[in-house]
Amino acid sequence: MATPARHPFAPTVDPSRVDRCVEQLAHEGCRAVHGIIERLERGEAYGCTATLSAAERRAVISELKSVMALYRSCRTG
């Protein structure tokens, strides 16, 4: 059996918590996620991030940015 890939922020991050939070935030919609990223970068908690560690919040920001890089047009469209 293959060893699962390590999360880029391991070992201080629980990947399942990060993944669940990213998924929840993504359901807010493309435009909302850009605002959520800005809030998180200012150090504000938002929704599911309130219960995450600082390292997990950084992981959420990183993953949201990666996903949103594919949807740049939603900011202006």
Secondary structure, 3 states (H helix, E strand, C coil): CCCCCCCCCCCCCCHHHHHHHHHHHHCCCHHHHHHHHHHHHCCCCCHHHHHCCHHHHHHHHHHHHHHHHHHHHHHCC
